């Protein structure tokens, strides 16, 4: 327990002290996230907060984890360094999606082949139990890469990715603490401490963003935690077994996972790269409803916590039914947001001053906004 408390103290303190320094250096060196037509913010804001998160997380793990009894953690930290440099380069120079994907595959290779993170059984989901080795590896790669990208893509408004990461890491950390897996509890709480310190500077109005350096790190660590959680909760000798642990692990990550899979499907359906940017994420739909960043963040975290408690209470009905029910409710909610979002009003504007050779009856459809109304009156 002392090591867990030490990891929280170290990660929180290092990140809390590092973030103001990073903000100052970023402002002097003009290392900003510049607003464009797709960005939510309107002012240039430093986007290197992931540096502070990584520093607190790594130092807490190196000091608190007893590596003699947890040899796989050296590979977890090696994968974290791969993700760190990948995200840092993308935050400063911007790299292509294919290079980012290759870096994610390399990090996944380290935690799967060297760290032993592998989904070997579906634990009854859709009636499936043990998996063939080749399919098991493919499923694990897919899961890790999707989780990494899910936190990267959900990082669209102030505090959202950090709050969801803090919630999930604390839930996993408390469970690992209860079943006497201290190394994984330290891994969880080291990330939680860093994120708690970062969120002090990231809640609306944000003074700094975590960037890809931070969001990719959250995704990588969370992918390790969720696979280990599922295996540990179904082990025959575990102190606190959890029926339907895959469904509960899925529920803990439901908002970033389901939103990412939905957005990927939309992009592929429109014959675009799944990594191409757009404004189809759940936080964009809620912003269109007029909600603030703070309201959206706290609301989505509260909804996620509600579903975690509900899934735990219903754990005995089986993985399949829990997952299907959550997916059904989630997509019904998304459909309601789509169909109730405000649509621009249009009117037909007849041209007044026409150049020579143009038909005097020409018209065009334009959105009805305050600016167009004033322009039309003038």
Beta strands, then each sheet from edge to edge (+ up, - down):
strand 1: 32-33
strand 2: 45-46
strand 3: 346-350
strand 4: 363-367
sheet 1: 1+ 2-
sheet 2: 3+ 4-
end
